Amino acid sequence: MGNFPHLFSPIKIGGLAIPNRISLPPMHLNYSENGFVTDRYIEFYRVRARGGAGLIIIGGCAIDTVGGNPLMIKLDDDKYIPELKRLTAAIRSEGARSAAQLYHSGRYNFSAVIGGLQPIAPSPVSSKMFGGETPREMTREDIENVKQAFVRAALRAREAGFDAVEIHGSAGYLLCQFLSPVTNLRKDEYGGRLENRVRFPREVVEVIRQGLGPDYPVIIRITGADLVPGGLTNQDMQKVCKVYEQAGANAIDITGGWHESRVPQITMNVPRGAFVYLARGIKEKLNIPVIASNRINNPELAESLILRGEVDMVNMGRPLIADPDLPRKAKSGQARKIRPCVACNQGCLDMVFEVAPVTCLVNHRAGKELEFPESLPKAGSSRKILVIGGGAAGMEAAAIAAERGHEVVIWEKRNRLGGQLELCAAPPGRQEFNHLLPYYQDRLKKAKVKIELNREGTISEVKSLSPEVVIVATGSSPVTPPFSGAEKKNVYLAHQILRGEVWPPGRVVIIGGGATGCETAHFLASADTINAEVLRFLFVHQAESNEELYQLATRAQRPITVLEMLPRMGQDLGRSMRWTVLDDLRRAGVELKTGTRVKEITDSGVIAEKDGTEEVFTADSVIIAAGVRPNGQIYQELEASGGFELYRIGDARSPRKLIDAITEGFETGMKI
């Protein structure tokens, strides 16, 4: 039967034969230039087609000016077709099939990026998430123009060699805006009852089907439920999808809610497969294939979903950024070698928000496939390399150097590798980071890196080893601020708490509201709550009211206060993650105080100043999360002694995000 036989069985969408059930969904990458496909863009997708994805959906592809933006692939002019042909040919040459996603943002746009034009939507309802700009209500002429733009874009996609088109009808974009009573306030035949609100999306499917003929595959991507107050439910979307099927859609691609939903959908704290229920509910009503999305990031889960008939295909977006060869490895019995996506969003979604090219925390080649081909270039000659420090940066540098042919040894002062990865994984919803260490351990073993634990490394020991190259990856240590009382017995460091070395009693005040302070507060607050298994048991047996169960599952049982001197809490948390952490803290009842400067720690609490007024925060325990400083002593000694090719990477160089540390490890391993 082979490995994952259901996942790697063929399927048809309309008349299109797809070799397996893995789809790479449309992703905004910031690789295009003025709407054109680039060599970088083509190679990114060629590599993932070679890795074994069955269907690759490209997008969003803007169908007109007012609904797109300059950083997107465009399908609103014939001039884009030649380069798109290069893209589709590259994908087809590697055995995969391709689809172009037809995109119109509606009110999710800004006049500043579309040449001063006003965004259009079914009704003049603004979105706070997208700048609060009020769109212009679409006229009948606008409606007809947009429908024709969809058709013209679909025809260009077919001419460019795409095997199918996908209509973007999810995430709160234009088609969603017509469907939802939250954004569609029209009084004509396109508003009011659901039968009227679905009219425009239905007509888009119909005109595209008419334009392309009966045989060309048409997919539509939808939200399984809006997940916004007053929005559509999964039961509503079951009815809508039946309309789409009758209008000529050959498959339904289902994701979570809208971008502006306050329900996390793809962050690390979302359980794997959390939104499969949305696809399952819709599949039960249809006779066409259904594709499921959101946090399906390993072949074991994907196989089980298809085996049980819950879905027909699965989207794997970020997992295929992390490891383009995921399908090939899974099919050939090498699933343990898959480079794990940890859903951190540091290299992908956060980069999109920063209008920067997408990359990946665990895969530095992502988006740089032309610069770093799949087979690492071998070093000109093997050299003896010592890596001091076995955290993420050190492990990445050691692995890359050894894979290129060098003789590498790691010295780690603790009794295990990982460095601060365990701190990253300690807060609730961050357990995906735990998958990084086993991955690195397997990789280091395969590369024959020698690992010596409980070995801190002095300059004399380094000299006795006689390495040609030394990479210092000794990490960082917590900073203790210079205010009075920091030495008291009721004062702890955040790292001690997250590592489980101590447990602070009673009322807690945390000094420092950056990522570490917020995550420590979340860690402490969640320790007071019931876990998912207990919650399910109590809910099923109706042991408590729903309100009481909610409180038991979310509320801290003791006072916790976080003091931050900057104007914003969690300033260094990634944009895609920050709001989820702060929402969790507020639900837990954690008091968040910004613009508050600590002056002194006393036996009974903390004295601080806010807006020129002194305030006392009572506490039994005080936790310091005031940042870290590089562990640089061994580097300075080695630099002074000379005789080595010397590098300093990760937090040992300058404390920052995990993606920066791993990137430096990769780049250093490539230099030597």
C-alpha positions, 0 to 999 in steps of 0.5 A: 500500500505504500506510505500515506496511500490515501494522501497520495491517491489521485483525484479529479477536479472536473476533468483535471487529473491531480496526482495526489491530494496535497494542494499548495494554496495561494499565498502573497509572497512579495516576489512579483514586480509591477504585477509581473512574475519574476525568476524568483517567483518561478523558481519558488514554485518550481521547487515545490512542484518538484517536491511533489505537491499535486496542485499549486494555486497561484495568487491572488492574481488581481483582475483589475486595478481597483481590486488589486495592488502593485505587489500582486501578480496581475491578470488584468492585461495581456502583457502579463501572459508571457511570463505567466506561461513560463511559470505554468510551464515550470510547474507542469515540467515537474509533474504538478498542476496549477491554478490561478486565483482570481482576486478582488479585494473590495473594501480590503484596499487602500486608495493610496496603493491603487493610484488614488482610486476609491475602493469599491464594495457592495456597501460603504462599510469600512474595515478598521483592520484595513485603514478604516477607509470607506469604500464606494458602493458599487453601482449596477455598472460596477457590478457588470464591470467586475464580473467581466473583469473576472471573465477576462482574467479567467481567459488570460489564465487559461491562455497562460497555461493554468490548468484551472482557475480559483475564484477568491471568495474567502477571508472577507474579500469582495465576494464575502462582502456581498454574502455577509449582512455585516457588509452588504446593506443594499436594498436592491436584488443584491442585498437583503435575504441570503438568496439575494446576497449570494446573487453576485458571487453566483453570477461570477461563477456563472459568467466564468463557467460560460466564458471558459466552457463546460470542461475547464475546471473552476474552483472557488475558495470560501470561508467556512464561516465568517467568524465575525459577529453577525456574519455567516455560519457554517450552516449558511455557507453550506447553502451558499456552496450548494449554489456554487455547485449548481452554478458550475463550480468543480471544487470548493476550497475552504479556509477559516474566517475573515482577516478581521476575525478575532478568532485566531486561524493560522497562528501557532496557538491554533490546534492542528486541524482546528477548522476541518469541521468547517470543510466537513460540514460543507462536504456533507452537502456537496457532490464535488471535491472539498479542500480543507485548510488551516494548520494541516501541517503534517502528512499523518493528519492529512492522511487521516482526514482523507481516509475518514472521508472528512475532506478530499484534499488538503492545503499545505501552505506554510509547511511547503514553504518550510519544506518543499519536499514534504510530499516526496519525503512522506511518500518515500518513507522519510517523514521524520526528515521533514523540516517542520513548520512551527507556525511562527509566522516570523518569516512568512505572514509577518513579512507580508505585513511588513511588505517584505519578501516572504522567507522562513524561520526553518528554511533560509532557502525559501524565496532564495532558491536561485541563490541557494540551490537544493544541493549545498555547494561542497566546501573547497576543503574540509576544515575543523570547526568548533561551535560553542553553544548548542542553541538554534543558531549554533545547531544551524551553523553546525549542520550547514557546515557539516553538510558541506563537508567540514568536521564540526564539533559542538560544545554545549554547557548544559546537559542538552541542546536547544538553548532557549528553544525550551523558553520559546515553547513554554508559554501556552500555544507555543508548543510547536517550537518543541518540534525544532529540537528533534529535527536538528538532532536528527540532522546533526546526527546524519551530518556526523556532527560531534556533540559534547554536552556539559562543556562550557569551553574556556580559551585554554580548552579551545586552544587545546582542540586547535580548531581552524574556525570557531563559531561563538553561539553562546546566547544571552543572559537576562538583564537585571535592571539597576533599580533598588530591591532587585536582589530581594528573595521575592524577585525572580527572573522570567527565564527561571519561571519559563524553565520551571526552575521556580514557581512564584507564590501569590500576587505577581508583578512582572517588570517588562512587557515585551515578548518575554514578559507577556509570555511569562504572564500568559504562562502563569495565568494559564497554569491556573486554568483547566486543560482541554481534556477536563473542559471537555469532560465537564462540558459533556457532563454539564457539570457547570454552566457554560459561563463558569466553564469559560471562566475556568478555562480562561481566567487566572486565579490570582492577580497578575500585573505587567508593567511596561515603560514603553507606550505599547505592550508586546512591542517585539511580538510579531504582528500576527501573534501580538494581538492573540497574546494580548487577547489571551492576557485580557481574558485571563484578567491580567492587568497591563500597564504601559508607560510605567517606569519602575523605581524600586522593588520592596518586600511588599511590591513594586513602586513605579511612576506613570505620568509623573504620579507614583503608584504602588503595586502590591506583590508577593512575587516580582518577576523581571523580564527586562531584556537580555544581554549577549554572552560575549566573554569567550568571544572577546577572549578568543578575539584578543588571543587571535589564531582563529577564524572567528564568528559570533552569531545569534543572541551572542552577537545581538539579542533578537528574534529566533528567525534572525539567529537561525538565518545567521547560523545558515549564512555563517555555515555557508561562508566557511 
